[in-house]
């Protein structure tokens, strides 16, 4: 039992009991026969109920041993993406969200049906600018989206040069979970070029002074503004009206704040608050937002609930080991380090005071890493690492490791090859074949959905996992009522 771990939820206890009664035992990684698909897994939906079901190869996580196939439902850019990417996220209600293209797109039934929010010419909040898309400029929008801890959806769309003004435009899209209604608002940037946004919740309540008060704050940054120039971002406390928000310089020396990163317990909503890793920040359960390794000297930054900046440290005065960290509902703090063709997954049960770790070495397969992302789900004790790498013989390959029962062991159980792995693509404008960034999520039923790219489509695809461990059924069945087709 790890130090600082909380007691299991009732759902997890139920799962354990079912596994014991059924005689299931932990699979040894030395067993090259792999899982017993008939006994250990089930199809959450029949593949025939989807328009484009495909089989992806599942192998031993380290050895060159094929264990079988896993069924996935596959989607293209008509389901919320664009020429070059998908921006995927999940909600605690079981929605698949995608804001890779023009507008927020989502499915409430595991990908069987899809909806898109198209703003009307007038907004109930007084935002009366024209619609983002204008004739001749369709297809240029892209955005970001994530669920806040109270269930609201915060998202931002970027439309590059959609008018004769020659100025980029922001359109905030907001879903009020209490009213179950979408709304939108026009926000103009002071700079002529922005680029893809990344978005995260600042855990509140927020007392933001000039920025207002609210149950949370929504912070948006971009590749160009933040990663290249570090000239700040956009902040809102209502999900609709955003204002410029300044960031500290990377070489600043700020007062130190000890930040409690060791919550006693967390609700299941914490499995859905993780932003895209390129945000390089994560919400703090006790309030605020944490930026690991923000400063040049490797120290962390912390934004409190009054929107003040500090040098952040853990309760024992330490910094976190990676820019890429996040909590899940188990109270686990996950961090991932990427170096060359090797990854290290680090997990802390005590707020960053001590760490377990697991290495993933791709030196025998990859000449370089192209893109990667990770997610975890505390309710299912599941961690998934998705990597797109340049193979030694040329094409890019998309893979995903599943670590089931990470609370017991960080060693992965399976390695899945997503798609054919037969296409060489590169991120960035001007390239003919583009896959700009990795993106993924995990549904409440434990199924992952992950972006990938192969020769079957000119643009990136994403797949939704259909083959689920039997141990997930007590929770999964709660979300499938009325969704089976």
C-alpha positions in Angstrom: 0.0 0.0 0.0 1.6 3.3 -1.1 2.0 6.1 1.4 -0.7 8.7 1.2 -3.1 6.5 -0.8 -6.8 6.9 0.0 -9.3 4.1 0.5 -10.9 2.5 -2.6 -14.2 3.8 -3.8 -17.2 1.5 -3.5 -17.1 0.9 -7.3 -13.5 -0.2 -7.1 -14.3 -2.6 -4.2 -17.1 -4.1 -6.2 -14.8 -4.6 -9.2 -12.3 -6.4 -6.9 -14.9 -8.6 -5.5 -16.2 -9.6 -8.9 -12.6 -10.5 -10.0 -12.0 -12.6 -6.9 -15.3 -14.5 -7.4 -14.6 -15.2 -11.0 -11.2 -16.6 -10.2 -9.3 -13.9 -12.2 -5.6 -13.6 -11.2 -3.1 -11.0 -12.2 -1.5 -11.8 -15.5 2.3 -12.3 -15.5 4.2 -10.2 -18.0 6.3 -13.3 -18.6 3.3 -15.1 -20.0 3.7 -14.6 -23.7 0.3 -16.1 -24.5 -1.3 -12.9 -23.5 -4.8 -12.2 -22.2 -7.7 -14.6 -22.5 -9.9 -12.4 -24.7 -13.0 -14.6 -24.2 -12.8 -14.5 -20.4 -11.1 -11.3 -19.6 -12.6 -8.8 -22.1 -16.0 -8.1 -23.7 -17.2 -5.9 -26.6 -19.0 -2.9 -25.1 -20.8 -2.4 -28.4 -20.9 -4.7 -31.5 -18.5 -3.5 -34.1 -21.2 -3.9 -36.7 -23.2 -1.1 -35.1 -20.5 1.4 -36.3 -19.9 2.7 -39.8 -16.1 2.1 -39.7 -15.0 -0.6 -37.3 -11.4 -1.7 -37.5 -9.1 -4.2 -35.8 -5.9 -2.9 -34.2 -3.0 -5.3 -33.4 -2.4 -6.0 -29.7 1.1 -7.2 -28.6 3.2 -8.0 -25.6 4.2 -4.6 -24.1 7.9 -5.3 -24.6 8.4 -8.4 -26.7 7.8 -8.9 -30.4 4.8 -11.2 -29.7 1.4 -10.6 -31.2 -1.5 -11.4 -28.8 -4.5 -10.7 -31.1 -6.7 -7.9 -32.3 -8.8 -5.2 -30.5 -11.9 -3.7 -32.1 -12.0 0.1 -32.5 -14.5 2.4 -34.2 -12.7 4.9 -36.5 -13.6 8.5 -37.4 -12.3 11.2 -39.6 -12.2 15.0 -39.7 -16.0 15.1 -40.4 -16.4 14.4 -36.7 -14.8 17.5 -35.4 -11.2 17.5 -36.8 -9.5 19.3 -39.6 -6.7 18.6 -42.1 -4.1 18.2 -39.5 -5.4 17.2 -36.1 -8.1 16.3 -33.6 -8.5 18.0 -30.2 -10.1 15.2 -28.1 -11.4 15.2 -24.6 -13.9 13.3 -22.5 -16.5 14.3 -19.9 -17.7 12.6 -16.7 -21.1 12.1 -18.4 -19.5 10.0 -21.1 -19.3 12.5 -24.0 -16.5 12.3 -26.6 -15.5 15.9 -27.3 -13.6 17.1 -30.4 -12.6 20.7 -31.2 -10.0 20.0 -33.9 -11.9 22.0 -36.5 -14.4 24.8 -36.8 -16.8 24.3 -33.8 -17.2 22.1 -30.7 -18.4 18.6 -31.8 -19.4 15.8 -29.5 -21.0 12.4 -29.2 -23.1 11.4 -26.2 -23.5 7.7 -27.2 -19.9 6.5 -27.7 -19.7 7.7 -31.3 -22.9 6.4 -32.7 -24.3 9.9 -33.3 -22.6 13.3 -33.4 -23.7 16.9 -32.7 -22.0 20.2 -33.6 -22.6 23.5 -31.9 -23.2 26.2 -34.6 -23.6 29.7 -33.2 -26.6 31.8 -34.2 -26.0 35.4 -35.4 -27.0 36.7 -31.9 -25.9 35.6 -28.5 -28.0 35.8 -25.4 -25.0 37.4 -23.7 -24.9 40.4 -25.9 -22.2 39.2 -28.3 -23.6 40.3 -31.6 -20.6 40.0 -33.9 -21.0 38.0 -37.2 -20.5 34.2 -37.2 -16.9 33.2 -37.2 -16.9 31.6 -40.6 -17.4 33.9 -43.6 -17.8 32.8 -47.2 -14.6 31.7 -48.7 -12.9 31.1 -45.4 -14.6 27.9 -44.2 -12.4 25.2 -42.7 -9.8 27.5 -41.1 -11.0 27.4 -37.5 -9.6 25.3 -34.7 -10.0 25.2 -31.0 -9.6 23.7 -27.6 -12.0 22.2 -25.1 -12.0 20.7 -21.6 -14.5 20.0 -18.8 -14.2 22.0 -15.6 -14.6 20.3 -12.2 -18.2 21.5 -11.9 -19.2 19.9 -15.2 -19.1 23.1 -17.4 -17.3 22.9 -20.7 -14.9 25.7 -21.5 -13.6 26.1 -25.0 -12.1 28.6 -27.4 -12.1 28.8 -31.1 -9.4 30.5 -33.2 -10.2 31.7 -36.7 -7.2 33.0 -38.5 -7.8 36.0 -40.8 -11.6 35.3 -41.3 -12.3 38.8 -42.5 -11.0 41.8 -44.4 -9.6 43.2 -41.2 -6.7 40.8 -41.3 -6.9 40.2 -37.6 -7.2 36.8 -35.9 -10.4 36.3 -34.0 -11.3 34.4 -30.9 -14.8 33.0 -30.3 -15.4 31.5 -26.8 -17.8 28.6 -26.7 -19.3 27.7 -23.3 -21.6 24.9 -22.1 -23.4 25.5 -18.9 -23.8 22.1 -17.3 -26.6 23.3 -15.0 -28.7 24.9 -17.7 -27.5 22.3 -20.3 -27.1 25.2 -22.9 -24.4 26.3 -25.2 -23.5 30.0 -25.8 -20.7 31.9 -27.5 -19.0 35.2 -27.5 -16.6 37.1 -29.8 -13.2 38.0 -28.4 -10.6 39.9 -30.4 -6.9 39.5 -29.8 -4.4 42.4 -29.7 -1.9 40.4 -31.8 -2.1 39.6 -35.5 -1.2 35.9 -35.2 -2.2 33.5 -32.5 -2.1 29.7 -33.4 -3.7 26.7 -31.9 -5.0 27.2 -28.4 -4.4 25.1 -25.3 -6.9 25.4 -22.4 -7.2 24.6 -18.7 -9.3 25.3 -15.7 -8.0 27.3 -12.7 -9.8 25.7 -9.8 -11.7 28.2 -7.8 -13.7 29.9 -6.4 -11.8 32.7 -8.2 -11.6 36.2 -6.7 -10.0 37.8 -9.7 -10.2 41.5 -9.1 -10.5 43.1 -12.6 -11.0 39.7 -14.1 -14.1 39.1 -12.0 -15.2 36.3 -9.8 -16.4 32.8 -10.6 -16.5 29.1 -9.6 -13.4 28.6 -11.8 -11.1 30.5 -14.2 -10.5 29.5 -17.8 -6.9 30.1 -19.1 -6.0 29.9 -22.8 -2.5 30.0 -24.2 -1.1 29.3 -27.7 1.9 27.7 -29.3 3.0 31.1 -30.7 2.3 33.4 -27.7 3.3 31.2 -24.8 5.7 28.5 -26.1 7.6 30.8 -28.4 7.3 34.4 -27.0 5.9 33.9 -23.5 3.8 37.0 -23.8 0.8 35.7 -21.9 -2.6 34.3 -22.5 -6.3 34.9 -22.3 -8.3 34.5 -19.1 -12.0 34.4 -18.3 -14.1 33.8 -15.2 -17.4 33.3 -17.0 -16.3 31.1 -20.0 -17.3 33.8 -22.5 -15.5 37.1 -22.0 -11.7 36.7 -22.2 -9.0 39.4 -21.4 -5.3 39.4 -21.9 -3.5 37.8 -18.9 0.2 38.4 -18.2 2.7 35.6 -17.4 5.9 36.0 -15.3 9.2 36.1 -17.2 11.0 32.8 -17.2 13.9 34.2 -15.2 11.7 36.0 -12.6 12.4 35.3 -8.9 9.0 35.3 -7.2 8.0 34.8 -3.6 7.6 31.1 -2.7 4.3 29.4 -2.0 4.0 25.9 -0.6 1.2 24.2 -2.6 -0.7 21.2 -1.2 -0.6 18.6 -3.9 -1.7 15.7 -1.6 -5.6 15.7 -1.6 -7.3 13.3 0.9 -9.8 12.3 -1.7 -11.1 13.4 -5.1 -14.4 13.0 -7.0 -14.7 11.2 -10.3 -14.7 14.6 -12.1 -10.9 14.7 -11.7 -10.6 12.0 -14.3 -11.7 14.6 -16.9 -10.0 17.9 -16.0 -6.6 17.1 -17.5 -5.8 19.6 -20.3 -3.8 18.7 -23.4 -0.2 18.2 -22.2 1.0 21.2 -24.3 -0.7 23.4 -21.7 2.1 22.3 -19.5 0.0 23.0 -16.4 -2.6 21.2 -14.3 -5.5 22.2 -12.0 -4.8 22.0 -8.3 -7.5 20.4 -6.1 -7.0 22.8 -3.3 -7.3 25.7 -5.7 -5.4 27.4 -8.5 -3.2 26.2 -11.3 0.3 24.6 -11.2 3.1 25.0 -13.9 5.9 22.5 -13.3 9.4 23.4 -14.5 8.2 26.8 -15.6 11.2 28.9 -14.8 14.6 28.7 -16.5 16.2 27.3 -13.3 13.7 24.4 -13.3 11.5 25.7 -10.5 7.7 25.7 -10.7 5.1 28.5 -11.1 1.8 28.6 -9.2 -1.3 30.7 -10.0 -3.5 31.1 -6.9 -7.3 31.7 -6.7 -6.8 35.5 -6.6 -4.8 35.2 -9.9 -1.5 36.0 -8.3 1.8 34.3 -9.5 4.2 32.6 -7.1 7.1 30.2 -7.3 5.4 27.0 -6.4 6.9 24.2 -4.3 5.5 21.0 -2.8 4.8 20.9 1.0 8.4 19.6 1.5 9.8 22.4 -0.7 10.5 20.4 -3.8 9.8 21.0 -7.5 8.0 18.5 -9.7 10.1 16.4 -12.1 8.4 17.2 -15.4 6.4 19.9 -17.2 3.8 17.3 -18.0 1.8 16.3 -14.9 -1.9 15.7 -13.9 -4.1 14.4 -11.1 -6.8 11.8 -11.5 -9.7 10.7 -9.1 -7.5 8.2 -7.3 -5.4 11.2 -5.9 -2.5 9.9 -8.0 -0.2 12.6 -9.4 1.2 11.4 -12.7 4.2 13.0 -14.4 5.8 11.9 -17.7 9.3 12.8 -18.9 10.3 12.4 -22.5 14.0 12.3 -23.5 15.2 11.1 -26.9 13.3 7.9 -27.6 12.6 7.1 -24.0 9.7 8.0 -21.6 9.5 7.8 -17.9 6.1 7.6 -16.2 6.4 8.8 -12.6 3.6 8.5 -10.0 3.3 10.1 -6.6 0.7 9.2 -3.9 1.9 11.9 -1.5 1.8 15.1 -3.4 5.2 14.9 -5.0 7.2 13.9 -1.9 8.1 10.4 -3.2 7.8 8.7 -6.6 7.4 5.4 -8.3 8.5 5.2 -11.9 8.4 3.0 -15.1 10.5 3.5 -18.2 9.4 3.0 -21.8 12.4 2.6 -24.2 11.7 2.8 -27.9 15.3 2.9 -29.1 14.9 -0.5 -30.8 11.8 0.8 -32.8 12.1 4.5 -33.2 14.6 6.9 -34.8 12.8 9.8 -33.1 9.5 10.6 -31.2 7.0 12.7 -33.3 4.1 13.3 -30.8 2.8 11.9 -27.6 0.1 12.3 -24.9 -1.1 10.5 -21.8 -4.3 10.2 -19.7 -5.3 8.3 -16.6 -8.6 7.3 -15.1 -8.5 6.7 -11.3 -11.9 5.1 -11.2 -10.6 2.3 -13.5 -7.1 2.4 -12.1 -6.0 2.9 -15.8 -3.1 4.8 -17.3 -2.6 5.1 -21.1 0.5 6.4 -22.9 0.1 7.2 -26.6 3.2 7.7 -28.8 3.6 8.5 -32.5 7.2 7.8 -33.5 9.3 7.8 -36.6 10.2 4.2 -37.2 13.7 3.1 -38.1 12.6 2.1 -41.6 10.7 5.3 -42.4 6.9 5.5 -41.7 5.4 6.9 -38.6 3.8 4.4 -36.1 1.1 5.1 -33.6 1.0 3.0 -30.4 -0.7 3.0 -27.0 0.4 1.2 -23.9 -2.4 0.3 -21.4 -1.3 0.2 -17.7 -4.2 -1.5 -15.9 -4.2 -1.4 -12.0 -1.4 1.2 -11.9 -1.9 1.4 -8.1 -0.4 -2.1 -7.9 2.2 -1.9 -10.7 3.3 0.7 -13.3 4.3 -2.0 -15.7 2.1 -1.9 -18.9 -0.2 -4.8 -19.7 -0.6 -4.4 -23.5 0.8 -2.5 -26.4 -1.7 -1.6 -29.2 -0.7 -0.6 -32.7 -3.2 2.0 -33.9 -3.8 1.8 -37.7 -1.4 0.6 -40.3 1.7 2.5 -39.3 2.5 3.1 -43.0 2.5 6.9 -43.4 5.2 9.5 -42.9 3.8 12.8 -41.8 5.2 15.9 -40.2 3.7 18.6 -38.0 3.7 22.3 -39.0 2.4 24.5 -41.7 3.6 23.9 -45.3 3.9 20.1 -45.0 1.8 18.1 -47.4 0.9 15.3 -44.9 0.4 16.7 -41.4 -0.3 15.2 -38.0 0.2 18.3 -35.8 -0.2 16.8 -32.3 -1.3 13.7 -30.4 -4.7 13.8 -28.7 -6.7 11.3 -26.6 -9.1 10.7 -23.8 -10.6 7.9 -21.6 -14.3 7.5 -21.3 -16.0 6.7 -18.0 -16.5 3.1 -19.1 -12.7 2.8 -19.4 -12.5 2.8 -23.2 -9.8 5.0 -24.7 -10.1 7.2 -27.8 -6.9 8.2 -29.6 -5.9 10.2 -32.7 -3.7 8.5 -35.2 -2.9 8.7 -39.0 -2.3 6.1 -41.7 -2.6 5.8 -45.5 -6.4 5.0 -45.3 -7.2 8.7 -45.1 -5.4 11.9 -46.2 -6.2 13.5 -42.9 -5.7 12.3 -39.3 -8.2 9.8 -37.8 -9.2 8.8 -34.3 -10.3 5.5 -32.9 -12.7 4.6 -30.0 -11.9 1.4 -28.1 -14.6 -1.2 -28.1 -12.9 -4.2 -26.4 -13.1 -3.5 -22.6 -11.9 -5.6 -19.6 -14.7 -7.4 -17.8 -13.5 -5.9 -14.6 -14.8 -2.5 -15.9 -18.3 -3.6 -16.4 -19.9 -2.5 -13.0 -18.9 1.1 -13.9 -19.2 0.8 -17.7 -22.8 -0.4 -17.5 -23.9 2.8 -15.8 -23.0 4.7 -19.0 -24.3 2.3 -21.5 -28.0 2.5 -20.5 -29.8 3.5 -23.7 -26.6 3.7 -25.7 -26.4 0.1 -27.0 -27.2 -0.1 -30.7 
